[in-house]
Amino acid sequence: MSPRFLLTGDPLDERAVAAQLESDGAGAVVTFVGRVRAHSRGRDVTKLEYEAYPEMAEKVFAQIADEIRARGGIIDVAIHHRVGTLGVGEVSVVIAVSAAHRSPAFDACHYAIDRLKQIAPIWKKEHSPDGAVWVEDRP
Amino acid sequence: MLRTARGQVLARRTSNRMRVTVRLFAAHREAAGTSTYIAELPAGATVSDAYVSVCGSYPAIARSAASAAFALNRAHVRGDELLNEGDEIAILPPVAGG
């Protein structure tokens, strides 16, 4: 069984992340899958290079899950994020949330990805034919 | 007696100074050319003091990003947090996960 919170250099499997949240009480499992886009801010993207503070990132994922549980109505949360060099179309992040009903699951999944972009110690360098830049725009 | 006196001086110096590890990431890491920096600071120093020390050794860090956040022993903190011997500080440029 894969861990709830994971930072890894290996490709992510969104189905496996969601499957670990299946339980008899979970009437809804909402999954968010983040993928590398071919275009960003008017530039062609050839690849993204993700870097993290690994010892802290998984702690922050767990903190985000705690925040979600405190909001209520949620059974379980899993957050997996990839690091290293990713090509266009590759999956960079998978977030899955289970709940008895769909509405809190959708809300919590939305909250989790927004919060991850806000506080997780992860950075990305965007490579394009013009060169490479560290992305610093606020979500 | 000389040895004793020297020993006392050394002990005093040790207690008044501390060493902390500073972790650098992304644009900061590239600007400094290293991912880890050992800062020697006086007792009572803060996270901001460690940041100033790193910028003194690697001025490119101060130029490389307008704003930075800090973590102390893997938890977000403000710059006025006090440091202890052996602490791990991270200087976090604006994040961009997801």
gemmi code that builds the backbone of each chain (N, CA, C; Angstrom):
import gemmi

chains = {
    "A": [
        ("MET", (0.854, -1.194, 0.000), (0.000, 0.000, 0.000), (0.887, 1.240, 0.000)),
        ("SER", (0.560, 2.205, -0.854), (1.399, 3.400, -0.946), (1.054, 4.359, 0.189)),
        ("PRO", (2.010, 5.222, 0.564), (1.766, 6.149, 1.679), (0.755, 7.223, 1.295)),
        ("ARG", (0.131, 7.831, 2.301), (-0.833, 8.913, 2.047), (-0.136, 10.148, 1.469)),
        ("PHE", (1.066, 10.439, 1.984), (1.776, 11.656, 1.574), (3.136, 11.262, 1.026)),
        ("LEU", (3.387, 11.636, -0.211), (4.591, 11.139, -0.879), (5.172, 12.178, -1.822)),
        ("LEU", (6.502, 12.312, -1.744), (7.260, 13.098, -2.714), (8.189, 12.089, -3.377)),
        ("THR", (8.144, 12.005, -4.705), (8.887, 10.932, -5.356), (9.434, 11.345, -6.716)),
        ("GLY", (10.528, 10.730, -7.115), (11.067, 10.936, -8.445), (10.455, 9.988, -9.465)),
        ("ASP", (9.636, 9.067, -8.993), (9.025, 8.071, -9.890), (7.706, 8.594, -10.461)),
        ("PRO", (7.303, 8.085, -11.642), (6.010, 8.499, -12.215), (4.859, 8.219, -11.248)),
        ("LEU", (3.852, 9.105, -11.260), (2.705, 8.960, -10.362), (1.607, 8.140, -11.039)),
        ("ASP", (0.890, 7.382, -10.220), (-0.218, 6.558, -10.703), (-1.494, 7.041, -10.009)),
        ("GLU", (-2.288, 7.861, -10.732), (-3.454, 8.486, -10.098), (-4.478, 7.459, -9.618)),
        ("ARG", (-4.583, 6.355, -10.360), (-5.557, 5.338, -9.939), (-5.140, 4.692, -8.620)),
        ("ALA", (-3.851, 4.470, -8.454), (-3.375, 3.850, -7.208), (-3.569, 4.784, -6.018)),
        ("VAL", (-3.366, 6.095, -6.255), (-3.551, 7.069, -5.171), (-5.004, 7.073, -4.731)),
        ("ALA", (-5.932, 7.083, -5.692), (-7.357, 7.113, -5.363), (-7.815, 5.785, -4.764)),
        ("ALA", (-7.256, 4.671, -5.263), (-7.712, 3.349, -4.815), (-7.464, 3.144, -3.331)),
        ("GLN", (-6.391, 3.753, -2.799), (-6.094, 3.535, -1.381), (-7.108, 4.224, -0.467)),
        ("LEU", (-7.964, 5.075, -1.027), (-8.965, 5.759, -0.208), (-10.330, 5.067, -0.267)),
        ("GLU", (-10.421, 3.999, -1.041), (-11.718, 3.317, -1.156), (-12.055, 2.626, 0.167)),
        ("SER", (-13.250, 2.907, 0.662), (-13.733, 2.252, 1.887), (-15.248, 2.166, 1.795)),
        ("ASP", (-15.861, 1.370, 2.662), (-17.304, 1.154, 2.580), (-18.097, 2.440, 2.795)),
        ("GLY", (-17.515, 3.362, 3.580), (-18.246, 4.605, 3.860), (-18.013, 5.703, 2.839)),
        ("ALA", (-17.053, 5.500, 1.937), (-16.675, 6.548, 0.985), (-17.586, 6.497, -0.239)),
        ("GLY", (-18.622, 7.333, -0.210), (-19.518, 7.403, -1.359), (-18.932, 8.240, -2.483)),
        ("ALA", (-17.914, 9.030, -2.162), (-17.290, 9.888, -3.173), (-15.775, 9.881, -3.002)),
        ("VAL", (-15.067, 9.678, -4.102), (-13.623, 9.888, -4.116), (-13.339, 10.859, -5.252)),
        ("VAL", (-12.852, 12.062, -4.912), (-12.526, 13.077, -5.923), (-11.013, 13.121, -6.077)),
        ("THR", (-10.544, 13.065, -7.324), (-9.101, 13.082, -7.604), (-8.760, 14.275, -8.479)),
        ("PHE", (-7.718, 15.000, -8.096), (-7.167, 16.049, -8.949), (-5.837, 15.560, -9.499)),
        ("VAL", (-5.657, 15.699, -10.815), (-4.409, 15.305, -11.460), (-3.822, 16.533, -12.137)),
        ("GLY", (-2.614, 16.923, -11.729), (-1.934, 18.053, -12.350), (-0.941, 17.546, -13.386)),
        ("ARG", (-1.004, 18.127, -14.611), (-0.143, 17.683, -15.712), (0.676, 18.853, -16.252)),
        ("VAL", (1.785, 18.532, -16.877), (2.656, 19.553, -17.465), (2.025, 20.040, -18.775)),
        ("ARG", (1.757, 21.366, -18.837), (1.178, 21.998, -20.036), (2.253, 22.290, -21.075)),
        ("ALA", (1.838, 22.315, -22.332), (2.775, 22.600, -23.418), (3.037, 24.093, -23.574)),
        ("HIS", (2.159, 24.934, -22.977), (2.312, 26.386, -23.105), (2.132, 27.036, -21.742)),
        ("SER", (2.894, 28.090, -21.499), (2.751, 28.818, -20.249), (3.130, 30.271, -20.468)),
        ("ARG", (2.218, 31.170, -20.136), (2.472, 32.614, -20.253), (3.059, 32.981, -21.613)),
        ("GLY", (2.436, 32.424, -22.665), (2.820, 32.783, -24.022), (4.086, 32.117, -24.535)),
        ("ARG", (4.621, 31.177, -23.766), (5.844, 30.503, -24.202), (5.576, 29.017, -24.385)),
        ("ASP", (6.316, 28.418, -25.305), (6.255, 26.965, -25.448), (7.076, 26.336, -24.335)),
        ("VAL", (6.509, 25.335, -23.691), (7.219, 24.637, -22.618), (7.721, 23.293, -23.140)),
        ("THR", (9.004, 23.067, -22.961), (9.561, 21.786, -23.400), (9.634, 20.785, -22.251)),
        ("LYS", (9.911, 21.295, -21.052), (9.937, 20.416, -19.877), (9.908, 21.266, -18.612)),
        ("LEU", (9.541, 20.643, -17.501), (9.582, 21.307, -16.201), (10.517, 20.524, -15.297)),
        ("GLU", (11.261, 21.285, -14.497), (12.197, 20.680, -13.561), (11.694, 21.013, -12.153)),
        ("TYR", (11.220, 19.997, -11.434), (10.687, 20.210, -10.089), (11.752, 19.920, -9.048)),
        ("GLU", (11.856, 20.845, -8.071), (12.772, 20.683, -6.949), (11.967, 20.883, -5.658)),
        ("ALA", (12.312, 20.154, -4.609), (11.572, 20.282, -3.349), (12.530, 20.261, -2.168)),
        ("TYR", (12.007, 20.657, -1.030), (12.674, 20.455, 0.267), (12.031, 19.180, 0.800)),
        ("PRO", (12.622, 18.036, 0.487), (11.889, 16.786, 0.681), (11.507, 16.505, 2.133)),
        ("GLU", (12.402, 16.806, 3.074), (12.109, 16.501, 4.473), (10.934, 17.322, 5.002)),
        ("MET", (10.669, 18.456, 4.357), (9.575, 19.311, 4.821), (8.301, 19.109, 4.002)),
        ("ALA", (8.443, 18.763, 2.732), (7.274, 18.718, 1.831), (6.210, 17.741, 2.324)),
        ("GLU", (6.621, 16.548, 2.714), (5.622, 15.565, 3.139), (4.948, 15.993, 4.450)),
        ("LYS", (5.698, 16.715, 5.307), (5.085, 17.258, 6.528), (4.019, 18.287, 6.175)),
        ("VAL", (4.297, 19.093, 5.150), (3.329, 20.110, 4.733), (2.095, 19.442, 4.115)),
        ("PHE", (2.301, 18.352, 3.356), (1.138, 17.624, 2.805), (0.245, 17.150, 3.959)),
        ("ALA", (0.872, 16.607, 5.013), (0.104, 16.114, 6.167), (-0.615, 17.269, 6.863)),
        ("GLN", (0.044, 18.425, 6.915), (-0.587, 19.608, 7.519), (-1.827, 20.026, 6.723)),
        ("ILE", (-1.719, 19.998, 5.393), (-2.866, 20.347, 4.546), (-4.014, 19.370, 4.794)),
        ("ALA", (-3.692, 18.090, 4.936), (-4.726, 17.079, 5.217), (-5.389, 17.347, 6.566)),
        ("ASP", (-4.590, 17.753, 7.554), (-5.158, 18.081, 8.869), (-6.124, 19.264, 8.755)),
        ("GLU", (-5.731, 20.262, 7.965), (-6.599, 21.436, 7.773), (-7.922, 21.011, 7.135)),
        ("ILE", (-7.837, 20.089, 6.179), (-9.042, 19.618, 5.490), (-9.953, 18.857, 6.454)),
        ("ARG", (-9.352, 17.990, 7.265), (-10.160, 17.214, 8.216), (-10.848, 18.126, 9.224)),
        ("ALA", (-10.149, 19.221, 9.600), (-10.727, 20.154, 10.572), (-11.965, 20.844, 10.004)),
        ("ARG", (-12.050, 20.909, 8.650), (-13.225, 21.525, 8.021), (-14.441, 20.605, 8.090)),
        ("GLY", (-14.219, 19.302, 8.312), (-15.311, 18.358, 8.510), (-15.818, 17.712, 7.232)),
        ("GLY", (-16.489, 16.571, 7.392), (-17.143, 15.896, 6.274), (-16.234, 15.052, 5.400)),
        ("ILE", (-14.963, 14.914, 5.797), (-13.983, 14.211, 4.971), (-13.527, 12.931, 5.672)),
        ("ILE", (-13.349, 11.862, 4.899), (-12.870, 10.604, 5.487), (-11.342, 10.512, 5.418)),
        ("ASP", (-10.778, 10.751, 4.230), (-9.339, 10.557, 4.086), (-8.782, 11.426, 2.954)),
        ("VAL", (-7.467, 11.647, 2.998), (-6.795, 12.496, 2.015), (-5.463, 11.846, 1.634)),
        ("ALA", (-5.107, 11.893, 0.360), (-3.776, 11.464, -0.087), (-3.208, 12.521, -1.027)),
        ("ILE", (-1.922, 12.832, -0.860), (-1.258, 13.826, -1.713), (0.085, 13.257, -2.155)),
        ("HIS", (0.260, 13.123, -3.468), (1.535, 12.657, -4.019), (2.053, 13.710, -4.994)),
        ("HIS", (3.352, 14.029, -4.904), (3.946, 15.027, -5.806), (5.240, 14.484, -6.376)),
        ("ARG", (5.440, 14.764, -7.632), (6.642, 14.296, -8.327), (7.726, 15.363, -8.275)),
        ("VAL", (8.993, 14.933, -8.262), (10.131, 15.844, -8.432), (11.003, 15.325, -9.566)),
        ("GLY", (11.916, 16.186, -10.038), (12.786, 15.810, -11.145), (12.291, 16.446, -12.433)),
        ("THR", (12.772, 15.953, -13.554), (12.457, 16.528, -14.858), (11.244, 15.838, -15.475)),
        ("LEU", (10.228, 16.635, -15.820), (8.987, 16.101, -16.380), (8.731, 16.683, -17.763)),
        ("GLY", (8.343, 15.839, -18.685), (7.990, 16.274, -20.031), (6.526, 16.673, -20.106)),
        ("VAL", (6.144, 17.292, -21.239), (4.758, 17.712, -21.447), (3.823, 16.505, -21.330)),
        ("GLY", (2.745, 16.685, -20.572), (1.762, 15.621, -20.391), (2.019, 14.726, -19.196)),
        ("GLU", (3.202, 14.818, -18.626), (3.477, 13.978, -17.452), (2.761, 14.537, -16.218)),
        ("VAL", (2.455, 13.656, -15.294), (1.696, 14.030, -14.103), (2.650, 14.513, -13.011)),
        ("SER", (2.393, 15.744, -12.515), (3.256, 16.319, -11.483), (2.668, 16.149, -10.086)),
        ("VAL", (1.347, 16.099, -9.987), (0.724, 16.006, -8.661), (-0.588, 15.250, -8.752)),
        ("VAL", (-0.878, 14.458, -7.722), (-2.169, 13.768, -7.598), (-2.681, 13.993, -6.177)),
        ("ILE", (-3.917, 14.491, -6.090), (-4.565, 14.661, -4.789), (-5.881, 13.898, -4.833)),
        ("ALA", (-6.113, 13.061, -3.829), (-7.377, 12.338, -3.755), (-8.000, 12.580, -2.385)),
        ("VAL", (-9.312, 12.768, -2.390), (-10.053, 13.006, -1.155), (-11.280, 12.109, -1.157)),
        ("SER", (-11.528, 11.437, -0.033), (-12.735, 10.618, 0.076), (-13.665, 11.203, 1.132)),
        ("ALA", (-14.965, 11.042, 0.880), (-15.992, 11.533, 1.791), (-17.245, 10.697, 1.591)),
        ("ALA", (-18.176, 10.837, 2.505), (-19.444, 10.122, 2.335), (-20.191, 10.673, 1.127)),
        ("HIS", (-20.104, 11.992, 0.928), (-20.870, 12.653, -0.127), (-19.979, 13.527, -1.010)),
        ("ARG", (-20.448, 13.795, -2.228), (-19.597, 14.445, -3.226), (-19.195, 15.874, -2.890)),
        ("SER", (-20.118, 16.646, -2.313), (-19.861, 18.081, -2.169), (-18.642, 18.386, -1.294)),
        ("PRO", (-18.550, 17.822, -0.082), (-17.340, 18.101, 0.707), (-16.080, 17.540, 0.058)),
        ("ALA", (-16.195, 16.460, -0.713), (-15.016, 15.891, -1.373), (-14.487, 16.831, -2.455)),
        ("PHE", (-15.401, 17.399, -3.275), (-14.983, 18.379, -4.295), (-14.347, 19.599, -3.635)),
        ("ASP", (-15.018, 20.125, -2.624), (-14.509, 21.331, -1.953), (-13.120, 21.092, -1.360)),
        ("ALA", (-12.952, 19.944, -0.698), (-11.684, 19.662, -0.024), (-10.557, 19.458, -1.040)),
        ("CYS", (-10.866, 18.841, -2.160), (-9.837, 18.609, -3.179), (-9.371, 19.946, -3.768)),
        ("HIS", (-10.349, 20.840, -4.011), (-10.030, 22.180, -4.520), (-9.147, 22.926, -3.516)),
        ("TYR", (-9.533, 22.860, -2.250), (-8.763, 23.525, -1.190), (-7.336, 22.966, -1.150)),
        ("ALA", (-7.206, 21.641, -1.260), (-5.891, 21.003, -1.125), (-4.919, 21.465, -2.210)),
        ("ILE", (-5.362, 21.553, -3.461), (-4.420, 21.939, -4.523), (-4.080, 23.433, -4.399)),
        ("ASP", (-5.069, 24.254, -4.024), (-4.761, 25.681, -3.827), (-3.752, 25.864, -2.699)),
        ("ARG", (-3.966, 25.129, -1.616), (-3.097, 25.259, -0.439), (-1.692, 24.728, -0.740)),
        ("LEU", (-1.630, 23.628, -1.495), (-0.325, 23.069, -1.868), (0.491, 24.103, -2.649)),
        ("LYS", (-0.170, 24.761, -3.617), (0.537, 25.768, -4.418), (0.973, 26.953, -3.567)),
        ("GLN", (0.261, 27.167, -2.462), (0.553, 28.308, -1.598), (1.693, 28.033, -0.618)),
        ("ILE", (1.743, 26.827, -0.027), (2.695, 26.623, 1.079), (3.676, 25.460, 0.920)),
        ("ALA", (3.466, 24.538, -0.016), (4.384, 23.395, -0.103), (5.750, 23.857, -0.614)),
        ("PRO", (6.849, 23.441, 0.043), (8.189, 23.880, -0.386), (8.644, 23.130, -1.636)),
        ("ILE", (8.045, 23.553, -2.768), (8.323, 22.934, -4.070), (8.484, 24.060, -5.087)),
        ("TRP", (9.451, 23.881, -5.985), (9.737, 24.901, -6.991), (9.800, 24.243, -8.361)),
        ("LYS", (9.544, 25.033, -9.397), (9.692, 24.476, -10.744), (10.394, 25.444, -11.673)),
        ("LYS", (11.246, 24.858, -12.492), (11.966, 25.616, -13.507), (11.364, 25.251, -14.851)),
        ("GLU", (10.924, 26.301, -15.554), (10.230, 26.098, -16.815), (11.233, 26.230, -17.959)),
        ("HIS", (11.368, 25.178, -18.728), (12.284, 25.202, -19.873), (11.493, 25.457, -21.152)),
        ("SER", (11.972, 26.413, -21.953), (11.355, 26.681, -23.252), (12.491, 26.904, -24.240)),
        ("PRO", (12.161, 27.009, -25.548), (13.237, 27.243, -26.531), (14.024, 28.525, -26.259)),
        ("ASP", (13.411, 29.492, -25.527), (14.104, 30.759, -25.219), (15.053, 30.655, -24.038)),
        ("GLY", (14.934, 29.587, -23.262), (15.756, 29.480, -22.053), (14.941, 28.898, -20.918)),
        ("ALA", (15.477, 29.005, -19.699), (14.809, 28.407, -18.541), (14.667, 29.434, -17.430)),
        ("VAL", (13.509, 29.443, -16.773), (13.279, 30.371, -15.658), (12.594, 29.638, -14.505)),
        ("TRP", (12.956, 30.047, -13.264), (12.240, 29.550, -12.088), (10.915, 30.289, -12.008)),
        ("VAL", (9.833, 29.543, -11.906), (8.486, 30.139, -11.874), (8.253, 30.744, -10.504)),
        ("GLU", (7.815, 32.000, -10.479), (7.595, 32.684, -9.212), (6.223, 33.310, -9.109)),
        ("ASP", (5.344, 33.045, -10.081), (4.043, 33.707, -10.007), (3.187, 33.063, -8.922)),
        ("ARG", (2.472, 33.905, -8.220), (1.596, 33.444, -7.148), (0.335, 32.832, -7.746)),
        ("PRO", (-0.144, 31.706, -7.189), (-1.355, 31.081, -7.730), (-2.589, 31.949, -7.492)),
    ],
    "B": [
        ("MET", (48.928, 25.580, 33.955), (47.967, 26.678, 34.147), (47.567, 27.299, 32.813)),
        ("LEU", (48.595, 27.408, 31.931), (48.305, 27.967, 30.612), (47.239, 27.140, 29.891)),
        ("ARG", (47.397, 25.825, 30.024), (46.431, 24.948, 29.344), (45.022, 25.161, 29.897)),
        ("THR", (44.972, 25.315, 31.218), (43.661, 25.529, 31.841), (43.042, 26.842, 31.346)),
        ("ALA", (43.886, 27.882, 31.359), (43.388, 29.181, 30.914), (42.907, 29.112, 29.469)),
        ("ARG", (43.710, 28.451, 28.640), (43.301, 28.343, 27.232), (42.003, 27.559, 27.111)),
        ("GLY", (41.911, 26.497, 27.927), (40.702, 25.687, 27.889), (39.471, 26.500, 28.253)),
        ("GLN", (39.620, 27.355, 29.273), (38.488, 28.190, 29.691), (38.083, 29.151, 28.587)),
        ("VAL", (39.081, 29.734, 27.934), (38.798, 30.660, 26.833), (38.060, 29.932, 25.712)),
        ("LEU", (38.540, 28.757, 25.373), (37.897, 27.985, 24.307), (36.453, 27.656, 24.669)),
        ("ALA", (36.240, 27.236, 25.934), (34.892, 26.873, 26.356), (33.959, 28.079, 26.257)),
        ("ARG", (34.488, 29.259, 26.648), (33.654, 30.458, 26.595), (33.297, 30.803, 25.151)),
        ("ARG", (34.285, 30.699, 24.278), (34.020, 31.008, 22.869), (32.963, 30.070, 22.308)),
        ("THR", (33.085, 28.781, 22.671), (32.149, 27.802, 22.144), (30.716, 28.125, 22.578)),
        ("SER", (30.565, 28.540, 23.863), (29.216, 28.776, 24.366), (28.611, 30.052, 23.791)),
        ("ASN", (29.448, 30.974, 23.302), (28.917, 32.223, 22.768), (28.661, 32.180, 21.264)),
        ("ARG", (29.112, 31.111, 20.625), (28.912, 30.984, 19.175), (28.106, 29.725, 18.910)),
        ("MET", (27.438, 29.701, 17.790), (26.744, 28.466, 17.417), (26.823, 28.280, 15.910)),
        ("ARG", (26.676, 27.031, 15.530), (26.700, 26.702, 14.108), (25.325, 26.177, 13.711)),
        ("VAL", (24.822, 26.708, 12.622), (23.536, 26.247, 12.100), (23.701, 25.917, 10.616)),
        ("THR", (22.860, 25.024, 10.151), (22.880, 24.655, 8.735), (21.797, 25.435, 7.999)),
        ("VAL", (22.164, 26.026, 6.863), (21.194, 26.760, 6.050), (21.013, 26.015, 4.727)),
        ("ARG", (19.785, 25.650, 4.418), (19.487, 24.953, 3.153), (18.991, 25.961, 2.120)),
        ("LEU", (19.491, 25.816, 0.912), (19.134, 26.722, -0.188), (18.462, 25.931, -1.306)),
        ("PHE", (17.515, 26.571, -1.992), (16.758, 25.875, -3.025), (16.574, 26.731, -4.279)),
        ("ALA", (16.358, 26.046, -5.378), (15.932, 26.651, -6.643), (16.872, 27.803, -7.049)),
        ("ALA", (16.304, 29.002, -7.280), (17.117, 30.124, -7.760), (18.227, 30.476, -6.770)),
        ("HIS", (17.937, 30.358, -5.469), (18.970, 30.648, -4.451), (20.118, 29.645, -4.532)),
        ("ARG", (19.772, 28.382, -4.680), (20.795, 27.324, -4.763), (21.702, 27.562, -5.971)),
        ("GLU", (21.077, 27.918, -7.089), (21.879, 28.163, -8.296), (22.748, 29.404, -8.141)),
        ("ALA", (22.185, 30.457, -7.514), (22.945, 31.695, -7.343), (24.157, 31.470, -6.436)),
        ("ALA", (23.975, 30.639, -5.406), (25.068, 30.389, -4.460), (26.022, 29.315, -4.955)),
        ("GLY", (25.535, 28.446, -5.828), (26.358, 27.339, -6.290), (26.497, 26.241, -5.247)),
        ("THR", (25.613, 26.267, -4.242), (25.625, 25.219, -3.214), (24.225, 25.085, -2.634)),
        ("SER", (23.912, 23.909, -2.124), (22.590, 23.697, -1.530), (22.634, 23.762, -0.001)),
        ("THR", (23.842, 23.783, 0.561), (23.976, 23.807, 2.021), (25.055, 24.794, 2.429)),
        ("TYR", (24.787, 25.547, 3.477), (25.738, 26.548, 3.964), (25.768, 26.447, 5.481)),
        ("ILE", (26.962, 26.412, 6.062), (27.090, 26.388, 7.514), (27.361, 27.813, 7.986)),
        ("ALA", (26.463, 28.345, 8.813), (26.635, 29.701, 9.326), (27.081, 29.627, 10.775)),
        ("GLU", (28.112, 30.425, 11.099), (28.524, 30.538, 12.492), (28.025, 31.879, 13.001)),
        ("LEU", (27.215, 31.823, 14.063), (26.515, 33.028, 14.520), (26.666, 33.182, 16.021)),
        ("PRO", (26.513, 34.402, 16.526), (26.559, 34.601, 17.979), (25.305, 34.055, 18.652)),
        ("ALA", (25.423, 33.699, 19.924), (24.255, 33.271, 20.689), (23.206, 34.373, 20.636)),
        ("GLY", (21.947, 33.986, 20.550), (20.874, 34.970, 20.475), (20.525, 35.379, 19.049)),
        ("ALA", (21.218, 34.794, 18.063), (20.938, 35.144, 16.668), (19.577, 34.593, 16.239)),
        ("THR", (19.007, 35.248, 15.230), (17.689, 34.855, 14.732), (17.806, 34.276, 13.318)),
        ("VAL", (16.678, 33.796, 12.829), (16.607, 33.282, 11.459), (17.040, 34.368, 10.463)),
        ("SER", (16.588, 35.612, 10.692), (16.977, 36.711, 9.795), (18.481, 36.933, 9.797)),
        ("ASP", (19.114, 36.759, 10.976), (20.573, 36.921, 11.058), (21.269, 35.875, 10.184)),
        ("ALA", (20.732, 34.650, 10.187), (21.308, 33.601, 9.342), (21.166, 33.963, 7.866)),
        ("TYR", (20.005, 34.549, 7.520), (19.761, 34.960, 6.133), (20.759, 36.041, 5.720)),
        ("VAL", (20.981, 36.996, 6.613), (21.944, 38.074, 6.333), (23.348, 37.491, 6.156)),
        ("SER", (23.678, 36.491, 6.994), (24.983, 35.848, 6.894), (25.165, 35.164, 5.542)),
        ("VAL", (24.132, 34.459, 5.093), (24.202, 33.776, 3.791), (24.339, 34.794, 2.667)),
        ("CYS", (23.543, 35.875, 2.747), (23.612, 36.901, 1.698), (24.986, 37.571, 1.672)),
        ("GLY", (25.630, 37.664, 2.853), (26.969, 38.230, 2.903), (27.973, 37.364, 2.163)),
        ("SER", (27.815, 36.045, 2.300), (28.726, 35.127, 1.623), (28.373, 34.960, 0.143)),
        ("TYR", (27.089, 35.048, -0.148), (26.612, 34.861, -1.534), (25.663, 36.009, -1.901)),
        ("PRO", (26.232, 37.178, -2.254), (25.380, 38.347, -2.543), (24.340, 38.074, -3.634)),
        ("ALA", (24.609, 37.131, -4.502), (23.664, 36.849, -5.587), (22.318, 36.377, -5.047)),
        ("ILE", (22.301, 35.797, -3.830), (21.031, 35.333, -3.257), (20.107, 36.514, -2.998)),
        ("ALA", (20.650, 37.574, -2.426), (19.823, 38.739, -2.116), (19.249, 39.342, -3.398)),
        ("ARG", (19.977, 39.223, -4.500), (19.507, 39.788, -5.768), (18.562, 38.851, -6.508)),
        ("SER", (18.594, 37.546, -6.173), (17.928, 36.563, -7.022), (16.429, 36.478, -6.788)),
        ("ALA", (15.936, 36.951, -5.666), (14.496, 36.905, -5.429), (14.098, 38.060, -4.535)),
        ("ALA", (12.960, 38.668, -4.852), (12.516, 39.833, -4.099), (12.106, 39.447, -2.686)),
        ("SER", (11.511, 38.276, -2.549), (11.005, 37.890, -1.239), (11.365, 36.449, -0.942)),
        ("ALA", (11.544, 36.158, 0.323), (11.836, 34.788, 0.730), (11.106, 34.521, 2.032)),
        ("ALA", (10.700, 33.261, 2.199), (10.116, 32.832, 3.467), (11.146, 31.939, 4.153)),
        ("PHE", (10.898, 31.616, 5.411), (11.866, 30.833, 6.178), (11.217, 29.616, 6.816)),
        ("ALA", (12.023, 28.565, 6.958), (11.616, 27.413, 7.767), (12.720, 27.139, 8.767)),
        ("LEU", (12.323, 26.741, 9.971), (13.275, 26.360, 11.006), (12.950, 24.932, 11.421)),
        ("ASN", (13.925, 24.060, 11.274), (13.720, 22.642, 11.572), (12.442, 22.116, 10.913)),
        ("ARG", (12.265, 22.503, 9.665), (11.217, 21.980, 8.766), (9.808, 22.452, 9.085)),
        ("ALA", (9.705, 23.606, 9.732), (8.391, 24.217, 9.939), (8.507, 25.699, 9.598)),
        ("HIS", (7.459, 26.268, 8.973), (7.483, 27.682, 8.619), (7.620, 28.548, 9.877)),
        ("VAL", (8.492, 29.544, 9.810), (8.650, 30.493, 10.922), (8.855, 31.895, 10.362)),
        ("ARG", (8.750, 32.887, 11.254), (9.089, 34.261, 10.886), (10.571, 34.496, 11.139)),
        ("GLY", (11.065, 35.604, 10.588), (12.487, 35.885, 10.667), (12.997, 36.156, 12.066)),
        ("ASP", (12.105, 36.523, 12.997), (12.573, 36.883, 14.341), (12.696, 35.682, 15.277)),
        ("GLU", (12.511, 34.469, 14.736), (12.633, 33.256, 15.558), (14.089, 33.068, 16.004)),
        ("LEU", (14.289, 32.726, 17.278), (15.639, 32.536, 17.822), (16.209, 31.185, 17.407)),
        ("LEU", (17.524, 31.154, 17.216), (18.202, 29.927, 16.780), (18.941, 29.257, 17.933)),
        ("ASN", (19.135, 27.929, 17.768), (19.953, 27.150, 18.698), (20.989, 26.361, 17.915)),
        ("GLU", (22.069, 25.994, 18.614), (23.125, 25.188, 18.024), (22.537, 23.980, 17.280)),
        ("GLY", (22.987, 23.784, 16.054), (22.567, 22.600, 15.303), (21.261, 22.734, 14.545)),
        ("ASP", (20.614, 23.899, 14.636), (19.345, 24.074, 13.924), (19.529, 23.977, 12.411)),
        ("GLU", (18.445, 23.607, 11.742), (18.429, 23.618, 10.271), (17.440, 24.691, 9.809)),
        ("ILE", (17.978, 25.681, 9.094), (17.157, 26.768, 8.550), (17.034, 26.540, 7.061)),
        ("ALA", (15.885, 26.867, 6.504), (15.739, 26.841, 5.050), (15.269, 28.207, 4.591)),
        ("ILE", (15.893, 28.698, 3.539), (15.447, 29.929, 2.908), (14.614, 29.512, 1.709)),
        ("LEU", (13.344, 29.900, 1.723), (12.392, 29.406, 0.732), (12.032, 30.511, -0.253)),
        ("PRO", (12.499, 30.424, -1.494), (12.035, 31.380, -2.494), (10.539, 31.145, -2.752)),
        ("PRO", (9.879, 32.083, -3.451), (8.445, 31.903, -3.723), (8.175, 30.521, -4.332)),
        ("VAL", (7.243, 29.785, -3.732), (7.031, 28.387, -4.122), (6.164, 28.302, -5.378)),
        ("ALA", (6.253, 27.155, -6.055), (5.521, 26.981, -7.318), (5.223, 25.506, -7.556)),
        ("GLY", (4.699, 24.842, -6.517), (4.362, 23.431, -6.680), (3.087, 23.246, -7.487)),
        ("GLY", (2.726, 21.984, -7.708), (1.517, 21.623, -8.422), (1.723, 21.462, -9.902)),
    ],
}
model = gemmi.Model(1)
for chain_id, residues in chains.items():
    chain = gemmi.Chain(chain_id)
    for i, (resn, *xyz) in enumerate(residues, 1):
        res = gemmi.Residue()
        res.name, res.seqid = resn, gemmi.SeqId(i, " ")
        for name, pos in zip(("N", "CA", "C"), xyz):
            atom = gemmi.Atom()
            atom.name, atom.element = name, gemmi.Element(name[0])
            atom.pos, atom.b_iso = gemmi.Position(*pos), 0.0
            res.add_atom(atom)
        chain.add_residue(res)
    model.add_chain(chain)
structure = gemmi.Structure()
structure.add_model(model)
structure.setup_entities()
